[in-house]
């Protein structure tokens, strides 16, 4: 508890400096439409593959018992 005021002061100064720096720089979080298309295609492909596997396992479930 001895250095609480000093730590709080440093924290406020650091946060203020980061906020000021963030305001000077342009937005860094832009995501391109190409990236979104690739992610959607990847997730869709994975879901299609998982669905196909689930259908095949459900269809041949009785015959796969010996494997």
Secondary structure, 3 states (H helix, E strand, C coil): CCCHHHHHHHHHHHHHHHHHHHHHCCCCCCCCHHHHHHHHHHHHHHHHHHHHHHHHHHHCCCCCCCC
